[in-house]
Amino acid sequence: MTLLLHTETPASEWWREGVIYQIYPRSFASSSGPIGGLPGIISKLGYLRDLGVDALWLSPFYLSPQKDAGYDVANYRQVDPMFGTNDDATRLIAAAHGCGLRIIVDLVPNHTSDQHEWFQAALTNPHAPERELYWFVDETDEPPTDWLSVFGGAAWTRVCERPDAPGSAWEDDRSWYLHLFDSSQPDLNWRNPKVRAEFRDILRYWLDLGVDGFRVDVAHGLVKDPQLPNWQYHYDMVAGSGDAAGSIPPPPQWNRPEVHEIYREWRAVLNEYGTDKALVAEAWVDDLSDLANYVRPDEMYQAFNFDFLSAPYTVDSYRHTIRESLAAMDAVGAPTTWVLSNHDVVRAVSRFGLSKTGKGPNGIRPGDEQPDAVLGFNRALAAHVLQAALPGSCYIYQGEELGLPEHMALPDSVRQDPAFFRTKGAEAGRDGCRVPIPWQADAPGYGFSPSGVSWLPHLDSAHELAADVQDRDPESTLSLFRRLFAQRKRLQMARASLYETDEVAPYLHYVSRLSGRADVHVIITFDTPAPLPDQARIIIQSRNLGENLAQDAARSVPPNAAVWFTTD
């Protein structure tokens, strides 16, 4: 007896079944200096092609004062000189296409940098017309609402209390402006037609250069209730309000229905360029049915499945999340996107080694609970092997293919995440998952930059985890990921039907079924082993099962492991 979770789909647009690799440009590869950039990415396209991914998602590389690592954009049409030039962007797009790789760029529409020309003009006087492009409120004794910043502290700042106010033209301006993130990231007013028109033009600018899609930052945050009611609860990065039970009133500044009008406009723009352009929502919502609203047929194509990322590593949690995710996306004809890590969360191999798994804390420092490195590594690889077997698209954050852990020994003096500063050090922040990639074990700075310098210090384990070391080792994590993605593509796992065995067991057993090929069985274990049929022929294993597969012993999948196999 089996339970059908998802029905086989025909071959279709690339984004429905692709493996998308997230590049955090400042930490991927540098061609000069301590910061990575677009020429460095170009130099590693062969590595990415050989890894077997289909597309690259680039975190922001636009002109920015870098108060939030580029998610504070001063000019959406200009590459920041620290990352290269607009010509480098054009070269990267063309070179990636030449390697069979597509390019998705990050778009940050909820807020701009305070250095954006619009906001600078808005600061000139209380009557500047540009104030209508943001959320300014005239002088009041207290902040206009009790809203909290995602990064900690109040979500409102007085103009006269800005660090650059003393001695300026606005030092007596006691009006407030809204920033759901850092005070250097003022929120745009998406009720203003000029804002909407500007971003339609920004989409066309990059589409004309040849990009294949956009990942939309904070897609759920663009529209606010104009009445500005109070709402004192904290909205957490990735996890939302954490109120799946619905005991908290709906937030007036997050996930409002009006955002969907904007994405219908954007979908129409993308349709001008054909049907193979991707539009991906980063939306932190508490319910999968809300997430499905972003990927209705006339809106976006994909939405990040943070329920999967946040699911504790338990059989019941994974079973429920996979069932519900597929059901919600199938209901609107959209692919499910499976993601385990990104630039905002503790790396998977560390997060899975904590006593409480799931999304994890906002960074780890030496005085915090330290993960069990072996347990976390085994669980993370098992989760990746499962992830690649599931129907839909698969996202991987740079360095996961090397098994990189969180950098938990960063000194506070090198931290740059605004969450660390706005919480006065209560949160370590996200720098630990953003340290540079180690490319060469014996090169200065592990080959990240020609000079050997890097904007954050490398992991202590960088030598043994370096890409060139793993490239030579057929049993390395890198080799596993190459095999994994090759088999995923060969067996067309992304478009197959998925069945779950209905046995009540302390492990999960799925069957991937596609016309014209043998069934592929997928087992993932948790705290206990799972029996493996005598006739099982292993295709992929998250780690070498060794004596567990010995013919003279009972064959089994050990705890915290995953396998793909056939029985034909």
Disulfide bonds with the S-S distance in Angstrom:
none
